[in-house]
Amino acid sequence: MADLSPGVPHVLVVDDDERLRDLLIKYLGENGFLASGAEDAKAARGKLHTLAFDLLVLDLMMPGESGLELARDLRRTNDVPILMLTAMNEPDDRIRGLEHGADDYLGKPFEPRELVLRINSILRRVPGQHDLPDEIAMGDVVFRPVRSELVREGTPVRLTDADAALLGALAARPGEVFSREDLIAVTDTQGGGRAVDVQITRLRRKIESDPRQPRYLQTVRGKGYMLIPD
């Protein structure tokens, strides 16, 4: 299981509303987090089995297993912080959510800035949180994780959202091998392992002086990929 917690905080957004889920993933990514999504409790369990997350943003009302049921079950074996995000915003609902193991509770509609403030407030209470360096050097290329910026000799290099998610995941644990399955879970890459390989090839063209003989974004045969910065 890949654990990204010592680097950029990794948040799992669990919500059956695809539009809201995608917006939250994008917004959190723009505000210094790695963010992944799950459309229901079953998908969330699959990602929790693969990766260690720093916090869950969890909707209550979902098809199948509810957010309350998932939170209650997780609390038996997992201490991952949970922020419940739901339209059920009456006092009794909030109390029920806290009783089922939530660390905080935010009603819809909400201000995205408040969500980020609440997430940071929860994470400050969790021991072992560390920030990545402002810059990660790879030869004449510099990656700035919080801003998702890549610069070559002072000139910005364009990163797509997929580029930034993949590079951010690898940069969170330099020197650690990520399997294709780990990277799919972290970045929500569509198309399976082959799509990850294609994305890695594109990133190498932006990072490496010779993409055919990569120095920084390395392949570990039979296991996956890892980033080795200077």
N, C-alpha and C positions, 0 to 999 in steps of 0.2 A: 504494500500500500504506500503510495507516495504521500508524504506529509508536507504541505506547503506552509505550515503555520509559522516557522521561524522567519519567513520572508514577508511578502505582501499578504495581508489577511485575505483568506479565501472564503467567500460567502456563497452558500447555496440558496437560491431563490426557488421556493416550492410553491407554485401557483398554477392552477389549471387555465387561467386567462393568459393565452399566449402573447397577446399584445402587451399586457402589463408586465409579464415576465421578461420579455425582450427589452422593454424600456428600462426596467430596473437593472438588468444586467448591463446595459449600455451606460446608464447613469452611474452605477457603482464603479464600473471600469474607468470612467472619466474622473472619479474621485478617490483614486488610490487603492482600489481593491481589485483582486481577481474575483470574478463572479461566474458561476455556472447556474444552470437552470434545470428544474425537474417539473414535469407536468402533473404529477400526482405522487402519492405516498410510495407506490411501488417503484417508480423511477427514482425517487429520493433514496430509497433503501439501496438500490443498485449502486448509486454514486457514493453513498456513505460506506458501502462495502469496499469500494475501490480507492477512495481518497479520504483523507482526514480534513475536515472543514473547520474553520475558526468560528463560524456562526451560521445559523439557519434563519432565513426570513421565510416564515411559514404561514400560508393561508389556512384558515380554519375549514371553510366549506369547499370540499373537493369531491369529485366522483369517487366512489369506493370508500377507502379508509379516510376518515376526516383528519384534519390537522390536529385536533385534540387527541384523537386516538394514536396518531403517530407520535406526538410529543410524549404522551403518557408511556408508550412502549419504549421509546428511546431512553427515557429517564431511568429505566431499569438497568441499562448497560452502558449508556453513553452520556457524558457530561457536556456535550457541545452546547454552547449558549443558543437560545432560541428567542427570536423576536417574532411574535405573532402579528400578522398584518391582515386585517379582515374588516368587512363591512358590518360584522356583528359587534357593535360598539356600546352596548348597554352595560351598566355597572356589573350586572350579574354575569355577562359574557366575559368581561375582563377578569373578574374574580375566578371564573371557571378556568380561563386560560392560564392564569398564574398558578392555580391549584394543580393543573396538569403538567406543570414544569416549565412554563415560559419564564424567561428572564425579564421580558418587557412586552408591552402590548400596544400596538398603534392601529387606530381605526382608519378605515377608508371613508371619504377621500383624505389624502394626506399631502403634506409638502415634502417633496423629495429631500430637501435640505434637512428637515427634521428627522427623516429616516437615517440619514448619514450621521447626524449628531447622536441619535440614540444608539446606533451600531457602535460608534466610537466610544460612547459612554460604557456600553457593556464590555467591549474589548479591553478598556482600561482596567476593568475589575478582574480580568483574566490574567494570571501570571504567565510569563514566558513570551509575551508579544515583543517582537523586535522589528525595526524598520530596515528595509534594504538601503544600501548606499544610494545617494542621489544619482550617481552615475556608475555605469559598468563599462569598463574599457575593453575593447577587442581590436587591438591594433589601432588603426586610424579611425575606427568607428566607436561611437559612444552611445549607449542605450540609457535613457532616463526612465526607469520603471514607472514612477508615479504619474508622469505625464504621458507615458507611452510614446516617447519621442526617440527617434534614431537620427544621429548626426554623423556625417563623414567629413572630417576636416572642416568643421564649422558649417557645413551645408546640410540642411534637413533632407533626410531620405524618407520618402513616403511609405508609411505603414498602413495597410488595410486593418480593419478591426480584427480579422483572423490572424494577421501577422502579429499584431500587438498582443493578442491573447496568448498565442503560442510562445512568443519570445518572453512575455511576462511570466508565464508558467515555468519555463526553463530557467529564467534568471532568478526566480525565487529560491531555487535550490541548485546553485552552480556546482557542477561535479557529480550530481546525482542523476542516475539513469531513470528516464521516464519511458515506460512502455507506450506503444501506440494507443493501447486502451486507456492508460492514464491521461494521455494528451487529448484523446477524444472526450473523456469525461470533463476535463478541465475547460476545454475550449468549445464544447458542443459542436465539434466538427462534424459535418454531414458527409457521408460517403465512405466511412470506415477507414481502415488502416491505410489504404492506398491514398486517400485524400490527405492524410497526415504526411505521407511521404512527399506528395506534390508540394504541400505547404512548406515543408522543410527545405526542399530544393529551391523554392522561391526566396526563402529567407537567406539561404546561403549566398544567393546572388547579391543580396543587399549588405551582407556582413563580411563575407570572405574575399580576400584578394584573388584566390583561386578556388572557386566553388567545387571544382572536381577533386581537390585535395584539401578538405576543410580543416582549418586549425582550431576554430572556436566551437562550431556547431557540429559535434562529432556523432557518428554512428557507432553504437556498441552492438556488434554482430549478435543476432539472436535475441537481443534484449530491448533495444530502442534507441533513444537519443539522449545526449546530455550537452550542456553548455559549459565550456571551459574558458572563462574570461582571463584577461591578464592579471 
